[in-house]
Amino acid sequence: MNKAELVAAIAEKTGLKKNEAEKALKAFSDVVAEELANGGKVQLVGFGTFEVVERPAREGRNPQTKKTMTIAASKAPKFKAGKALKDMVNK
């Protein structure tokens, strides 16, 4: 499912117009992104949790030159599915 299909499905389920559903989806993604950028997490009970994980610096290898190099520490967004979502997928 791509974004346009998701917007259409949200509009159908909620009775909203497609442009309103797209605004709601954009607002949701913006709020989640802002919260993660501020170091917080978003927990939706039954669905899952969006959070930031810190990856430490590590040694890697350039596959072309075979030389070792240092890969800088970074932060990455992570989604952990909730029990209800896992149960629905595993039916």
PEBELFEN-V221335 format. One record per residue. SS is DSSP state (helix for helix, strand for strand, loop for the rest). PSI is psi as a letter, one per 40 degrees, with the letter a starting at -180 (none if undefined). OMEGA is omega as a letter, one per 30 degrees, with the letter a starting at -180 (none if undefined). Layout:
SS_PSI_OMEGA / SS_PSI_OMEGA
This chain:
loop_h_l / loop_a_a / helix_d_a / helix_d_l / helix_d_l / helix_d_l / helix_d_l / helix_d_l / helix_d_l / helix_d_l / helix_d_a / helix_d_a / helix_d_a / helix_e_a / loop_e_l / loop_i_l / loop_i_a / helix_d_a / helix_d_l / helix_d_l / helix_d_l / helix_d_l / helix_d_l / helix_d_l / helix_d_l / helix_d_l / helix_d_l / helix_d_a / helix_d_l / helix_d_a / helix_d_l / helix_d_a / helix_d_l / helix_d_a / helix_d_l / helix_d_l / helix_d_l / loop_e_l / loop_e_a / loop_a_l / loop_i_l / strand_h_a / strand_h_l / strand_h_a / loop_h_a / loop_d_a / loop_d_l / strand_a_a / strand_h_l / strand_h_l / strand_i_l / strand_h_l / strand_i_l / strand_h_l / strand_h_a / loop_i_l / loop_i_a / strand_i_l / strand_h_l / strand_a_a / strand_h_l / loop_h_a / loop_d_a / loop_d_a / loop_e_a / loop_e_l / loop_i_l / strand_i_l / strand_i_l / strand_h_l / strand_h_a / loop_i_l / loop_i_a / strand_i_l / strand_i_a / strand_i_l / strand_i_a / strand_i_l / strand_h_l / strand_h_a / strand_i_l / loop_i_a / helix_d_a / helix_d_l / helix_d_l / helix_d_a / helix_d_a / helix_d_a / helix_d_a / loop_e_l / loop_none_none
